[in-house]
């Protein structure tokens, strides 16, 4: 088995953004199902939250490579 502790650490750290994206989309789907007319208002907030969570995952990836 090859690899470093950084790779294992990133694998575990990737669970957070994965759960974050799932929660963001689940909340948006629920909000849209309750009030369909608000979909246009909440969609930009959906993408902003998604982008912020994904940036955290990319920071973790960069750190895993930078520290190895």
Secondary structure, DSSP 8 states (H G I E B T S, - for coil): ----HHHHHHHHHHHHHHHHHHHHHHHHHHHHHH-GGGHHHHHHHHHHHHHHHHHHHHHHHHHHHH--
